[in-house]
């Protein structure tokens, strides 16, 4: 039997918190006491409660949000911090989260997104610059290479290529291959 995923939610709306809880299978996800706002002692609370996933409405963050998110992420290194959105949030804020969960998402997809966010391998450093290997993968993606073709060319596994792709998406905030190709061209990584 798989261990249950411990979930902590910070969301001011009772309706959204309860709706999220109702969508997720209680056999797989356990909800800790929800937060209506971010307490001053949030990093200590996270360290004590040890959630696997922290679902956070980004509107609860103070500015500068990056510093606040870093302290949250340092409280539990392997914890997935997921943005829960239902209004416009600046993309530069959203790219700091491992996953973005839109409240308009189909119910069947919510659990899958949370599971994937728990399993995602994330670079240890908090840098949002692409590593040398990620840049190589990005260039090959921009040139139309599939994950298998990129793996063969770089002598790495397809799984490693997919991990690099997730990290590239997280760091750039761009999810489509076409968008990544434009990003690569704008940053002079590929010519024309």
N, C-alpha and C positions, 0 to 999 in steps of 0.2 A: 504494500500500500504506500502510495506517494505521500510525503509529508505535506501538510496543508500550507498554503501560502498565506503568510500573515500580512494583512493589509491595514494601513493607517490612512485615513482620508481627512484632508483639511479643506472644507467646503462650507460656506455659510448657509447654503440652502438645504433645509431639511428634506425637501422633495427630491432634490438631486441626489443627496446622500442615500436616502432610502431607496430610490429607484436603482441606483448603482448596486446596492446591496441585494435587492430583489433579483437583479439580472444574473448575479454570480452564484454558482453552485456552492452551497454550504459545505459539501463534501470536499471541495478543493480550496476554498478561500475562507479565511477567518478574519472578520473585521474587528479591529481594536476600537476602543472608545474614540468616536470621531471628534474632530476639532472644528469649531465654528470660526476660529481665528488662530493665528500663529502665536503661541505663548512665547514669552521671553526665553524660557528655558527649553525651547524646542530641541536643540541638539542633545541636551542631557536626556530628555524624554525619549528621543529616538534611540539613543545609546542604551537606555534602560529597557525599552519595549522590544527592540530588535525587529522591526517590521521588515519584510522582504520587499514590499512595495509601498511607496509613499505617494498617494494620489493627491495632488496639490492644485488648487485653483490659483493660477499665477497672479490674479488680482489681489491676493492676500499678501504678496511680497512687498516689502518696503523697497525704496530705492537706496543704494544701488542693488538691484535684484541679484546680480552675479555674485556679489560677496555673500549675500544671505544664502543663496543656493549652495555655494561652496561649503559654508559651515554646516548646512543640512547634510550634504553628501559626505562630508568628513566624519559625521557622527556615526555613520554605518556605511563603510566603503562599498560593500556589495549590494546595497539597497538600490532598487530601481526607483528613480524619482520621475513620476509621470505627471504631465500637465493635463488638467481637466479643464477643457475650454468650451464656452458656449457664446463667446463674444470675441471681437477682434482683440488679439494680443500681438504686440510687436514681434515679428519673426526673430529678432535678435534675442529676445527673452526665451522664446520657444526652443531655439536651438540649444539651449543650456539643459534641456530635459532629455532623458533617454527616449521617451515616447510621448506622443501627444494623443490624448483621448478626447475626441469630440463627442459631446452629449448626443449628437444626431447619429452617431454610429449605430449600426444594427446590433441588437442585443446579442446575437450569436457571435459577433466579432469582438465584443468587449473582453470576454475571458481569454480569447486567443491573443489579443494585444497585450494583456497583462502577463500571460504566460511567457510570451516572447520577450517582453521587457525584462523579466526575471532571468531569462536564459542568455540575454545579449551579453557578449563579451565587450567590455569597454576598456579603452586604454587607461592605464594607471595615472598618467599625467593629466592635469586639468587643462592642458593646452587645447585650443581650438584651431591650431594650425595643423595642416596635414603633414604626416610623417613622410619621409622619403618614399617608403613602400606604398603608402596610400596615394601619393602623387603618381607613382608608376601605374597603379591600378586605375586611377582616374583617367590618365592619358589613354590607356588601352580601352577603357570603357568609352571614352569620347570618340575613339577611332572605330567603334562598333563591335568591339570584342565581347564575346559571351564570357560568363564566369569560367567555363571549361577551357576556352581558348586562352584566357588570361592566366589561369592556373598552369597550363602547359608551357606557356611562354616564360613565366617567372619561376617555374619549377617549385610550385607550392600547391597545396590541396585546394579543391573547390571550396571547401569549408572555410579555409583561411581567406580566400578571395571574398567570399560572402561576408565574413567578419569585417574585412577592410571596407567593403561597400557600406555596411551598416555604420561604421565609424565615419566614413566620408559623408554620408547622409546626415548623421548627427552633428558633425562639425560645420557643415555648410548650410544645413537646413533645407537642402534640395533633395527631393525624392525621385524625380524622373531622370532617366538616362539622358533625355534631350536637354533637360535643365543642367545636368552635370557637364554635358558637352559644351554648352554655352559658357558655364563657369570656367571650364578649362581654357576655352578660347579667350575669354576676357582677362584671364590671368596669364596669358601668353604661354600656356603649357603645351598647346598644339597650334600649329599654323593653319590658318584658313580652313 
